[in-house]
Amino acid sequence: MMAIVGERSSCFKRVPLIERYRSFLPLSDSSPIVSLLEGFTPLVRVDRLASRISDKITLYVKFEGMNPTGSFKDRGMTMAISKAVEAGSKATICASTGNTAASAAAYSARAGLVCAVILPKGEVALGKVSQSMMHGAKVIAVDGNFDDALRIVLEITENYPITLVNSLNPFRIEGQKTGAFEICDDLGHPPMYHAIPVGNAGNITAYWAGYRAYHEAGVIDRLPIMLGFQAAGSAPIVEGRPIPNPQTIATAIRIGNPASWKQAEAARDESGGLIEKVTDEEITEAQKLLAATEGIFCEPASAASVAGVIKKASEGFFKTQCEVVCVLTGHGLKDPKRAIEICPPFIELPADTDAVAREMKLI
Ligand SMILES: Cc1ncc(COP(=O)(O)O)c(C=O)c1O
């Protein structure tokens, strides 16, 4: 039936993410909610991609690039900023490889808070920097890596009345748990395997907490197996030691000393899963394959989850028919420079129909 103009349709009934999952979150009746209508991101079944990987898996991607600022960070940020407002905070700060900064800047603007973001100079994709700037944050690029930026931010928040909104802020993890709830709600059950990129390790910690919370509440009757993937040049958890000068084209996960290291290991061990590494080449191949076979454009760090599943499938890891969910943590438009670099150049021609038709081999 055609929608009637002015009629309330279901899209107008959309509620803020943390309102929907309020009973699983530390919110009181009087907690203010700062929302940009985040979450409820698509869980897309990707059969064409799956058929290129393994005949054993039914593959889904949770496209977190569809959040308001283009990454999963909005789930935790709606919670962290709501609680900051509840506590009477006037200012927020974070260290970031770009996405946390973009999200903190947007939600702080929405709440009328001052925001400062500390970035590793020259290592943040341009789309992300532009977001922080547009939202009016104070953007400071330090001559160091993410781990240096985080150290500075921790020292500042210890000494000044500014709210830390990195994933060390427990409300960030609380909010990010909702990703696991949505996957279970959409599938009607948990997946067998949950694949996820690992950087500072907040997200794997949050998803595992979310699955556990649903399990304890009896919403699901089993837990998934967690598969975490780090970039090969930035794989401290895999190597078992901090990496002083981490390297990878996946700048979002270029982190040498993850804040939630122990929690990530707990998620791995309690679920009977693994945390392994994938090379930049494998990440790039997965990013391109996903975009070209399924029409889904994620940023390089996000493709680490798909690259990991491809790698494990090629090793014969998936032995029986199973469901796998890959979290695509951020949108490909965050890093267009990298996308253009890895594709063949486009063709330039005069504005002439025959020239275009010839190029298309039509004549
Ligand atoms: C796009 C993207 N993917 C993955 C990650 C890694 O998440 P976490 O640091 O919670 O492990 C980040 C973190 O910034 C990110 O921005």
The ligand as a MOL file (V3000), in Angstrom:
LIG
                    3D

  0  0  0     0  0            999 V3000
M  V30 BEGIN CTAB
M  V30 COUNTS 16 16 0 0 0
M  V30 BEGIN ATOM
M  V30 1 C 37.3110 0.9670 11.3490 0
M  V30 2 C 37.8720 0.3620 12.5870 0
M  V30 3 N 37.9580 -0.9690 12.6520 0
M  V30 4 C 38.4510 -1.5750 13.7360 0
M  V30 5 C 38.9000 -0.8490 14.8180 0
M  V30 6 C 39.4350 -1.5820 15.9910 0
M  V30 7 O 38.5640 -1.5430 17.0760 0
M  V30 8 P 39.1510 -1.6860 18.5160 0
M  V30 9 O 40.1670 -0.5950 18.6730 0
M  V30 10 O 37.9870 -1.5470 19.4130 0
M  V30 11 O 39.7800 -3.0220 18.5530 0
M  V30 12 C 38.8350 0.5440 14.8000 0
M  V30 13 C 39.3270 1.3500 15.9100 0
M  V30 14 O 39.5790 2.5200 15.7930 0
M  V30 15 C 38.2910 1.1590 13.6530 0
M  V30 16 O 38.1920 2.4920 13.5680 0
M  V30 END ATOM
M  V30 BEGIN BOND
M  V30 1 1 1 2
M  V30 2 1 2 3
M  V30 3 2 2 15
M  V30 4 2 3 4
M  V30 5 1 4 5
M  V30 6 1 5 6
M  V30 7 2 5 12
M  V30 8 1 6 7
M  V30 9 1 7 8
M  V30 10 2 8 9
M  V30 11 1 8 10
M  V30 12 1 8 11
M  V30 13 1 12 13
M  V30 14 1 12 15
M  V30 15 2 13 14
M  V30 16 1 15 16
M  V30 END BOND
M  V30 END CTAB
M  END
